[in-house]
Amino acid sequence: MTQEYGGIVPAYKDTSERWQRTLPETRHALLRAMGLEPDGVSPAADPGVRVLRKNRTIAVAQPSELVLEDGTRLRVDHHVPLDLPIGYHRLQPLDGQDETWIIRRPDSCWLPPDLRTWGWAVQLYAARSRTSWGIGDLGDLRRLARWSHALGAGVLLLNPLCAVAPEIPQQASPYYPSSRRFRNPLYLRIEDIPGADHPTVGLPALAAAAQALNATRRIDRDQVLRHKVEALEKIWDLGVADDRFDFFCQQEGESLRGFAAFCVLAERYGGDWRCWPREYQRPDSPAVRRFAQDALSRWRFHQWLQWQLDRQLASAASALPLVTDLPIGVSPGGADAWQWQDVLANGATVGAPPDQFNADGQDWALSPFIPHRLRAVRYGPFIETVRSSLRHAGGLRIDHVMGLFRLYWISQGRGAYVRYPSTELLAIIAVESHRAQAWIAGEDLGTVEKQVRRQLAENRILSYRLVWFEDQPPEEFPELALAAVSTHDLPTVAGFWTGADFMAQQRIGQQPSEAGFAKIRDRLITATDLSENASPTQAVAAAYRALGQAPSAVLAACLDDALAVEERPNMPGTTTQWPNWSLALPQPLEEIESAALPKQIAESLRRPDQAG
C-alpha cells in the first residue's frame, strides 16, 4: 500500500504535463469520506495479504496451518509449499496470531497465444428485432450471436447488462448500476421463460402492446418495465417448482438474498437506500430480515428473475463468446452500495480531472471502494464483482482500467487521485480470468500514468486503441490490444464524417473543438485515402478497411457504424439535452442481417488465422 496518508496523491501530472497539486481542503474532504481524521494516523499497510507467483514461497516464523481454498489443511513449519494451487488461501499461526491471506496468482491473465479475432460492439438495448418488447433483449442477443458467427466473428462485445433499481423512472445509463453483480430484468425475453404461453398469462395481448413500442427509435424503459413486470408476475404466479432454481439460489448465497431484499425494499421505499426508514438502512438489521420474511414471495420473485437472466445469458453465450463490460463503480444509493456500505466512500464520487476533451472534468457520481477497508475484508466485494462479470463470458472489458492503480475522487466539487493496491487487484483479476478462461481488456483512455500500460502488458491485459485517438495508423497498433474506430462516448463514423455530430453538439449548447474535429478528419483521410466528397457509407467502409490492417488481438466494429448511424449512443456532459443510452438502431435485426454494409465490414475484419 502507498505511504501517502489515506492513499491520497499530493500531486499529479495532467494531460498537458503540468503538475496539479491537491489542495488541503480537498484532502480533508476525501479523508472524511474514507472515515479518517484529517490529522490522524494513516492506516498501516496490512501485512496479512501476500501475492505469490509460481515457484515462490513465504517463510513462516512459527508453526502454522495452511488452509487451502478447497478446505484442505496443511501443517507448515518453515515455508509455504512451492506448488500452492492458484487461488486464495489462509496461513494461520498455531499460536493464534493474525493470519496471512495468500493470493497465489498465475503469471498473467488468461490469453490464448493465437488470439486474433473480431466482433461487433453492441448496445444490446438498441438491437431490437420485430418481436422485441421495445428494447433489445437476450433473445435478440442470441440471434445476434448466431448471425455474427455466420459472418466470421469470434466474439460479441456488450454494454454492461447490470441491474438498476426496480423503480420508475428507470435508470438509462448502463454505466450507473445499482449492482454490478446482478443483471437488468428488462433484458429478459419473455417468450423464452417456461410458462409464458400459459393462457392465464395473456401473452399475445401483452406482447402486442409491448411490441408497439418498436414504432419509435426512442426507447421507453418505463413502459417496457411495466409490460414485462406484468407478464413476469403472471408467470411467477403459476408457481415455480424447479430444483435448478433452488440450486442457483444456494450457489449465489447471501449476495443474491441481499440483492433480492434490496429490490423488494426499493419497490416500496424507492431506489435509494439512503432515503429509506432508518431501520432498513443496514442489510444485516433484524428489521430487514423480518421484512424479507413478510414479503417472502416477492423476495423469491426477484431471485427468480436473476435465475432466468442467468439461463438466457448462458444460452446466448453458447452461440458465440461474449465480452462483458465492467463499469468503474456503482450508484451510491444502489444495491451494491447498500450491501457494502462499510467499504465504500461516503460523500465522495469518482470521475476524471479536466483534460483537452473536458475542460471542467467529469463527475460520474459513482461510489468508490475505500482502499484500506477493501483490503481489510480480503477484497471480497471486488472478487465477487469480477467473478460475476466473467460469468458466461469469453472476455471482459474493464472500464477506466486506471482505477486499479488510482482513481480520481471528487468531494464538494474538488478532486484528487487516490491510490489503490494494484499488485493485489491485478493478482485477483488474473486468478478470476484463468478460472473463467476469459481474456481481459482495459479501457486505458484519458489521463494514464506511464507505468500503467507497462503493468497491464506484463499481466497480458489488452490495451484499448482507437483510430480516432491514435497518431499512428492502425497497422502500427500493438498486438496486445483491443482496437476499434470509436466508442459509445465518441462520434460515429457517419456522424463525424457528415458533421452531424459537431452540429448536434452545438445545437445542445456544447462547444466542440473545431481543431479537434479537423485533426480526426485528417487522421481518417490519411489512414484511408478517402476523398473529401466520399459518402458516409464509403467513409464507414474505408475506416474499417483501415482497422482491419491492425495486428491487434481483437478488433471491434460498432454496430451503429454498420448502419451508418449519425447519432452517438452517449453524449458526455449531458443529462436531458441528448437521448443518452436510449436510441434504438434504425432497423430491426431482420433487416440488419441482410444489409450490405455489415457484410462489407465483416469481410474487412475477418482474419484467416483468427481464434475465438
C-alpha positions in Angstrom: 0.0 0.0 0.0 1.1 3.6 -0.6 2.7 5.5 2.2 0.6 8.6 1.3 -1.9 9.4 4.0 -5.2 7.6 3.1 -3.7 6.9 -0.3 -4.3 10.5 -1.4 -1.8 11.6 -4.1 -0.3 15.0 -3.2 0.1 16.0 -6.9 -0.4 14.6 -10.4 0.6 15.5 -14.0 -2.3 16.4 -16.2 -2.6 15.6 -19.9 -0.6 18.8 -20.7 2.2 17.6 -18.5 1.5 20.2 -15.9 1.6 19.4 -12.2 -1.7 19.8 -10.3 -1.4 19.8 -6.5 -4.0 18.5 -4.1 -5.5 21.4 -2.0 -5.6 20.9 1.8 -9.4 21.3 1.8 -9.7 18.6 -0.9 -7.5 16.3 1.1 -9.6 16.8 4.3 -12.9 16.2 2.5 -11.6 13.0 0.9 -10.2 11.7 4.2 -13.6 12.3 5.9 -15.2 10.3 3.0 -12.9 7.5 4.0 -13.9 7.8 7.7 -10.4 9.1 8.6 -9.5 12.1 10.6 -7.6 14.8 8.6 -4.8 14.9 11.2 -4.9 11.2 12.2 -2.6 8.3 11.5 -2.6 6.7 8.1 -3.9 3.2 8.1 -0.9 0.9 8.1 -0.5 -1.5 5.2 -2.0 -4.7 6.4 0.8 -7.3 6.4 -1.8 -10.0 6.2 -2.1 -10.1 2.4 0.6 -11.6 0.2 0.7 -12.2 -3.5 2.6 -15.3 -4.7 3.7 -16.3 -8.1 4.7 -19.8 -9.3 7.7 -21.3 -7.5 7.6 -18.5 -4.9 7.1 -19.2 -1.2 6.7 -17.5 2.2 9.0 -18.2 5.2 7.0 -18.7 8.4 8.4 -17.7 11.7 6.4 -20.2 13.8 4.4 -23.4 13.1 1.2 -22.6 11.2 -1.7 -24.2 9.5 -2.2 -23.5 5.8 -5.9 -23.7 4.9 -6.3 -24.0 1.1 -9.3 -22.6 -0.7 -10.8 -26.1 -1.0 -10.7 -26.6 2.7 -7.6 -28.8 2.8 -5.4 -28.2 5.9 -1.6 -28.5 5.8 0.9 -28.1 8.6 3.6 -25.6 7.7 6.8 -25.3 9.8 9.2 -23.4 7.7 8.0 -22.4 4.2 4.7 -22.4 2.3 4.8 -25.1 -0.4 6.1 -24.1 -3.8 3.3 -25.9 -5.6 0.5 -23.9 -4.0 -2.6 -24.1 -6.3 -3.8 -20.9 -7.9 -6.4 -19.2 -5.7 -6.9 -17.8 -2.2 -5.5 -19.4 0.9 -5.1 -18.6 4.6 -2.0 -19.1 6.7 -2.9 -19.3 10.4 -0.1 -19.3 13.0 -0.8 -22.0 15.6 -0.1 -19.5 18.4 -3.2 -17.5 17.5 -1.5 -14.5 15.8 -3.2 -12.8 12.9 -3.5 -14.9 9.7 -1.9 -14.1 6.4 -4.2 -14.2 3.3 -2.3 -15.5 0.3 -3.3 -14.8 -3.3 -1.5 -17.5 -5.4 -1.7 -15.9 -8.9 -0.9 -17.2 -12.4 1.9 -15.5 -14.2 -0.6 -13.4 -16.2 -4.3 -13.2 -17.1 -5.6 -15.9 -19.4 -4.9 -15.1 -23.1 -4.7 -17.6 -25.9 -1.4 -17.1 -27.7 -3.0 -17.2 -31.1 -5.9 -14.8 -30.3 -6.8 -12.9 -33.5 -10.4 -12.3 -33.9 -13.1 -9.6 -34.4 -16.6 -8.9 -33.3 -19.4 -6.4 -33.1 -19.6 -3.9 -30.3 -23.3 -3.8 -29.5 -25.5 -1.7 -27.3 -27.9 -4.5 -26.6 -30.9 -2.3 -25.6 -30.6 -0.7 -29.1 -30.5 -4.0 -31.1 -34.2 -4.8 -31.4 -36.0 -7.4 -33.6 -39.6 -7.1 -34.7 -40.6 -9.3 -31.8 -38.7 -7.3 -29.1 -40.8 -5.7 -26.4 -39.5 -2.2 -27.1 -35.9 -3.0 -26.2 -33.2 -5.4 -27.3 -33.1 -8.5 -25.1 -31.3 -11.7 -24.5 -33.2 -13.5 -27.2 -32.0 -10.8 -29.6 -28.5 -11.3 -28.3 -28.7 -15.0 -29.1 -29.9 -14.1 -32.6 -27.1 -11.5 -33.0 -24.5 -14.1 -31.9 -25.6 -16.6 -34.5 -25.6 -14.1 -37.3 -22.2 -12.7 -36.2 -20.8 -16.2 -36.1 -22.0 -16.8 -39.6 -20.2 -13.6 -40.7 -16.9 -14.9 -39.2 -17.0 -13.0 -35.9 -15.3 -14.6 -33.0 -16.8 -12.5 -30.2 -19.6 -10.2 -29.4 -18.8 -7.1 -27.2 -21.7 -5.9 -25.0 -22.6 -2.8 -23.0 -22.9 -3.6 -19.2 -26.2 -5.5 -18.5 -26.1 -4.5 -14.9 -29.1 -4.3 -12.7 -30.7 -0.9 -11.9 -33.2 -0.1 -9.2 -36.7 -1.6 -9.8 -38.4 1.8 -10.0 -39.8 4.4 -12.4 -38.2 6.3 -13.9 -35.7 3.6 -14.9 -32.0 4.5 -15.0 -30.9 4.5 -18.7 -27.2 4.5 -18.3 -25.6 1.0 -18.3 -22.6 2.6 -16.5 -24.6 3.8 -13.5 -25.6 0.4 -12.0 -27.4 -0.4 -8.8 -25.4 -3.6 -8.8 -22.5 -4.8 -10.9 -23.1 -8.4 -9.8 -26.7 -8.9 -11.0 -28.5 -8.1 -14.2 -31.3 -6.0 -15.5 -34.7 -7.8 -16.0 -35.5 -5.5 -18.9 -33.2 -7.8 -21.0 -35.4 -10.9 -20.4 -37.0 -12.4 -23.5 -40.5 -13.1 -22.0 -41.4 -15.7 -24.6 -38.4 -17.9 -23.6 -39.5 -18.2 -20.0 -41.2 -21.5 -19.2 -44.9 -20.9 -18.6 -45.1 -17.8 -20.7 -47.5 -19.5 -23.1 -50.0 -20.4 -20.3 -53.4 -19.0 -21.1 -53.7 -17.1 -17.8 -50.6 -15.0 -18.8 -52.3 -13.5 -21.8 -49.1 -13.3 -23.7 -50.5 -12.3 -27.2 -52.1 -9.1 -25.8 -49.1 -8.2 -23.6 -46.7 -8.8 -26.5 -48.7 -6.7 -28.9 -48.8 -3.8 -26.6 -45.1 -4.0 -25.9 -44.1 -4.5 -29.5 -45.9 -1.3 -30.4 -43.0 0.5 -28.6 -40.8 -0.6 -31.5 -42.5 2.0 -33.7 -40.2 4.8 -32.4 -36.4 4.8 -32.0 -36.6 6.4 -28.6 -36.6 3.5 -26.0 -39.2 4.0 -23.3 -37.8 1.9 -20.5 -40.6 2.8 -18.1 -43.2 1.3 -20.4 -41.0 -1.7 -21.1 -40.7 -2.3 -17.4 -44.5 -2.1 -16.9 -45.2 -4.6 -19.7 -42.5 -7.0 -18.7 -43.2 -7.0 -15.0 -46.9 -7.6 -15.7 -46.0 -10.7 -17.7 -43.3 -11.9 -15.3 -45.6 -11.6 -12.3 -48.3 -13.7 -14.1 -45.7 -16.4 -15.0 -44.4 -16.4 -11.4 -47.9 -16.8 -10.0 -48.2 -20.1 -11.9 -45.7 -21.5 -9.3 -42.1 -22.4 -9.7 -41.0 -26.0 -8.8 -37.6 -26.4 -10.2 -34.6 -27.8 -8.4 -32.3 -25.8 -10.7 -33.7 -22.6 -9.3 -33.1 -23.7 -5.7 -29.6 -24.7 -6.6 -29.0 -21.3 -8.2 -30.2 -19.5 -5.1 -28.0 -21.8 -2.9 -25.0 -21.1 -5.1 -25.4 -17.4 -5.1 -25.9 -17.4 -1.4 -26.1 -14.2 0.7 -25.3 -12.0 -2.2 -28.5 -12.9 -4.0 -30.6 -12.9 -0.8 -29.4 -9.4 0.0 -29.9 -8.2 -3.6 -33.4 -9.5 -3.7 -34.2 -7.9 -0.3 -32.9 -4.6 -1.7 -35.2 -4.9 -4.7 -38.3 -5.6 -2.5 -37.5 -2.6 -0.3 -36.8 -0.4 -3.3 -40.2 -1.2 -4.7 -41.8 0.1 -1.5 -39.4 2.9 -0.5 -37.6 4.0 -3.7 -34.3 3.0 -5.3 -32.0 5.0 -3.0 -31.5 3.2 0.3 -30.2 6.3 1.9 -33.7 7.7 1.9 -35.3 4.6 3.4 -36.6 4.4 7.0 -33.5 4.1 9.3 -34.3 0.5 10.4 -33.8 -0.7 6.8 -30.6 1.1 6.0 -28.4 -1.7 7.2 -28.8 -5.0 5.3 -28.0 -7.0 8.4 -30.6 -5.4 10.6 -33.4 -7.5 12.2 -35.9 -5.2 10.5 -34.6 -6.2 7.1 -34.8 -9.9 7.9 -38.4 -9.5 9.1 -39.3 -7.5 6.1 -37.9 -10.1 3.7 -39.7 -12.9 5.6 -43.0 -11.0 5.4 -42.5 -10.4 1.7 -41.2 -13.9 1.0 -42.9 -14.5 -2.3 -41.8 -11.1 -3.7 -38.3 -11.7 -2.4 -38.2 -15.1 -4.2 -39.6 -13.4 -7.3 -36.6 -11.2 -7.6 -34.3 -14.2 -7.1 -36.2 -16.0 -9.8 -35.7 -13.1 -12.2 -31.9 -13.4 -11.8 -32.1 -17.1 -12.4 -34.0 -16.5 -15.7 -31.5 -13.9 -16.7 -28.6 -16.2 -16.0 -30.2 -19.0 -18.1 -30.9 -16.7 -21.0 -27.4 -15.2 -20.9 -25.9 -18.7 -20.9 -28.0 -19.6 -24.0 -26.7 -16.6 -25.9 -23.1 -17.3 -24.8 -23.4 -20.8 -26.2 -23.8 -19.3 -29.7 -20.7 -17.0 -29.6 -18.2 -15.9 -26.9 -19.5 -12.8 -25.2 -17.3 -9.9 -24.0 -18.9 -8.3 -21.0 -18.2 -4.8 -19.6 -17.4 -3.8 -16.0 -18.4 -0.2 -15.0 -15.9 1.6 -12.8 -18.3 2.0 -9.9 -21.8 1.8 -8.5 -24.7 4.1 -7.7 -24.3 5.4 -4.1 -27.9 4.6 -3.4 -28.0 1.2 -5.1 -27.9 -2.4 -4.0 -24.2 -3.0 -4.0 -23.7 0.3 -2.0 -26.3 -0.9 0.5 -24.7 -4.3 1.0 -21.1 -3.0 1.0 -21.6 0.5 2.6 -18.8 -0.1 5.1 -16.2 -0.4 2.3 -17.5 2.4 0.1 -16.7 6.1 0.4 -19.4 8.2 2.0 -19.5 11.7 0.5 -17.2 11.2 -2.4 -17.7 10.1 -6.0 -15.3 9.2 -8.9 -14.7 10.9 -12.2 -11.9 12.4 -14.3 -9.8 15.5 -14.0 -10.0 18.3 -16.6 -8.3 17.4 -19.9 -8.3 18.5 -23.5 -11.7 16.9 -24.1 -13.5 18.0 -20.9 -12.2 21.4 -19.6 -14.3 21.1 -16.5 -13.5 17.5 -15.8 -16.1 14.8 -15.2 -18.1 13.6 -12.1 -19.5 10.1 -12.8 -21.4 10.2 -9.5 -20.3 6.6 -8.7 -19.2 5.4 -5.3 -15.6 4.1 -5.0 -14.1 1.4 -2.7 -12.1 2.7 0.2 -8.7 1.1 -0.5 -7.7 0.2 3.1 -11.1 -1.0 4.0 -11.4 -3.2 0.9 -8.1 -4.7 1.8 -9.2 -5.3 5.4 -12.1 -7.5 4.1 -9.7 -9.5 1.9 -11.1 -8.0 -1.3 -14.3 -10.0 -1.0 -16.6 -7.4 -2.8 -14.0 -6.9 -5.6 -13.6 -10.7 -6.1 -17.4 -11.1 -6.2 -17.8 -8.3 -8.7 -15.1 -9.6 -11.1 -16.3 -13.1 -10.9 -19.9 -12.2 -11.6 -18.8 -10.1 -14.6 -17.0 -13.1 -16.0 -19.9 -15.4 -15.7 -20.8 -16.8 -19.2 -18.1 -14.5 -20.7 -15.2 -15.2 -23.0 -13.7 -11.8 -22.3 -14.1 -8.8 -20.0 -13.6 -5.1 -20.8 -12.7 -3.2 -17.6 -14.0 0.4 -18.0 -11.4 3.0 -16.9 -8.8 0.3 -16.0 -6.6 3.0 -14.5 -8.9 2.7 -11.5 -6.9 -0.4 -10.5 -4.0 1.9 -9.8 -5.6 5.2 -8.8 -9.0 6.8 -9.0 -9.9 10.5 -9.2 -12.2 11.1 -6.2 -14.4 14.2 -6.0 -15.9 15.7 -2.9 -17.6 19.1 -2.6 -16.6 20.0 -6.1 -12.9 19.3 -5.7 -10.9 16.3 -6.7 -7.7 14.4 -6.2 -6.3 11.0 -7.0 -6.4 8.1 -4.5 -4.0 5.2 -4.8 -5.2 1.5 -4.9 -3.2 -1.7 -4.2 -2.8 -2.5 -7.9 -0.5 -5.5 -7.3 -3.2 -7.3 -5.3 -6.1 -6.2 -7.6 -4.2 -7.4 -10.7 -3.5 -10.7 -9.0 -7.2 -11.2 -8.3 -8.1 -10.4 -11.9 -5.5 -12.9 -13.1 -6.9 -15.6 -10.8 -10.5 -15.0 -11.9 -9.5 -14.7 -15.6 -7.9 -18.1 -15.5 -10.8 -19.7 -13.7 -13.3 -18.3 -16.3 -10.9 -18.9 -19.2 -11.6 -15.4 -20.3 -9.2 -12.7 -21.6 -9.2 -9.2 -20.1 -9.1 -5.8 -21.9 -8.6 -2.5 -20.1 -10.1 0.8 -21.3 -6.9 2.9 -20.8 -8.0 6.2 -22.4 -7.6 9.6 -20.7 -5.0 10.6 -18.0 -2.8 7.5 -17.8 0.4 7.1 -15.8 3.3 5.9 -17.8 3.8 2.7 -15.7 0.1 1.6 -16.1 0.3 0.4 -19.7 3.6 -1.4 -18.8 2.0 -3.3 -15.9 -1.1 -4.1 -18.0 1.1 -5.6 -20.7 3.0 -7.6 -18.1 -0.3 -9.1 -17.0 -1.4 -9.8 -20.6 -4.3 -7.3 -20.3 -5.2 -5.9 -23.7 -4.8 -2.1 -24.1 -7.6 -0.2 -25.9 -6.7 1.6 -29.1 -8.9 3.9 -31.2 -8.5 5.1 -34.7 -10.0 8.5 -33.5 -7.2 8.9 -30.9 -4.0 7.3 -32.2 -1.5 9.3 -34.2 -0.1 6.2 -35.8 -2.0 4.2 -38.5 -3.8 1.0 -37.4 -1.1 -1.2 -39.0 1.2 0.1 -36.3 -1.2 -0.6 -33.4 0.2 -3.0 -30.8 -0.7 -6.7 -30.9 -1.7 -6.8 -27.3 -4.7 -4.6 -27.8 -8.4 -4.4 -28.4 -8.7 -2.0 -31.4 -11.7 0.0 -32.6 -12.6 3.1 -34.6 -14.6 4.8 -31.9 -16.6 4.2 -28.7 -20.1 4.8 -27.4 -18.9 8.2 -26.0 -17.4 9.5 -29.2 -18.8 10.3 -32.7 -19.8 7.5 -35.0 -18.1 7.5 -38.4 -21.1 8.8 -40.2 -21.8 11.4 -37.5 -18.3 12.6 -37.7 -17.9 12.5 -41.5 -21.1 14.4 -42.3 -20.5 16.9 -39.5 -23.9 15.9 -37.9 -22.2 15.1 -34.6 -20.5 18.5 -34.5 -23.7 20.3 -35.3 -25.6 18.3 -32.7 -23.1 19.3 -30.0 -23.5 23.0 -31.0 -27.3 22.6 -31.0 -27.5 21.4 -27.4 -25.2 24.1 -26.1 -21.8 22.4 -26.1 -18.7 23.9 -27.6 -17.0 21.2 -29.7 -13.4 21.8 -30.8 -13.1 22.6 -34.5 -9.4 21.9 -34.3 -10.1 18.5 -32.7 -12.5 17.5 -35.4 -10.2 18.7 -38.1 -7.4 16.6 -36.6 -9.5 13.4 -36.6 -10.7 14.1 -40.1 -7.1 14.4 -41.3 -6.2 11.2 -39.5 -9.0 9.3 -41.1 -8.2 10.6 -44.6 -4.5 9.7 -44.1 -5.4 6.2 -43.0 -7.9 5.5 -45.8 -7.1 7.8 -48.8 -10.7 8.9 -48.6 -11.9 11.6 -51.0 -13.3 14.7 -49.3 -16.6 14.0 -51.2 -17.0 10.4 -50.1 -20.4 9.4 -48.8 -21.0 8.4 -45.2 -21.2 4.7 -46.2 -17.9 5.0 -48.1 -16.3 6.6 -45.1 -17.5 3.8 -42.8 -16.3 1.1 -45.2 -12.9 2.8 -45.5 -12.5 3.3 -41.8 -13.0 -0.4 -41.2 -10.7 -1.4 -44.0 -8.1 0.6 -42.3 -8.9 -1.0 -38.9 -8.6 -4.4 -40.5 -4.9 -3.8 -41.0 -4.3 -3.6 -37.3 -2.3 -6.6 -35.9 -4.2 -6.2 -32.6 -5.6 -9.4 -31.0 -9.2 -8.2 -31.1 -10.9 -5.8 -33.5 -14.2 -4.3 -32.6 -16.8 -2.9 -35.1 -19.6 -0.7 -33.8 -22.9 -2.0 -35.0 -24.1 1.6 -35.2 -21.4 2.2 -37.8 -22.5 -0.8 -39.8 -25.8 1.0 -40.3 -24.2 4.5 -40.9 -25.9 5.9 -37.8 -25.1 9.5 -37.2 -26.1 9.8 -33.5 -23.7 8.5 -30.9 -25.2 6.4 -28.0 -24.0 8.8 -25.3 -23.0 12.5 -25.2 -20.8 13.0 -22.2 -21.6 16.1 -20.1 -25.3 15.9 -20.9 -28.4 14.7 -19.0 -31.6 15.8 -20.7 -30.1 17.5 -23.7 -29.4 14.2 -25.5 -31.2 10.9 -25.6 -28.3 9.1 -23.9 -28.5 5.3 -24.0 -32.0 5.5 -25.4 -31.8 5.3 -29.2 -32.5 2.1 -30.9 -30.8 1.1 -34.1 -32.8 2.5 -37.1 -33.5 -1.0 -38.5 -34.6 -4.2 -36.8 -32.3 -7.2 -36.7 -34.2 -8.9 -39.5 -33.2 -6.1 -41.9 -29.7 -5.7 -40.5 -29.0 -9.4 -41.2 -29.4 -8.8 -45.0 -27.8 -5.3 -45.2 -24.7 -4.9 -47.4 -22.5 -2.7 -45.2 -22.3 -5.1 -42.2 -21.2 -7.8 -44.6 -18.6 -5.5 -46.1 -17.2 -4.6 -42.7 -17.1 -8.3 -41.7 -15.1 -9.0 -44.8 -12.6 -6.2 -43.9 -12.1 -7.5 -40.3 -12.1 -11.3 -40.9 -8.8 -12.9 -40.2 -7.9 -16.3 -41.8 -5.9 -17.3 -38.7 -8.4 -16.0 -36.1 -9.1 -17.9 -32.9 -12.3 -17.1 -31.0 
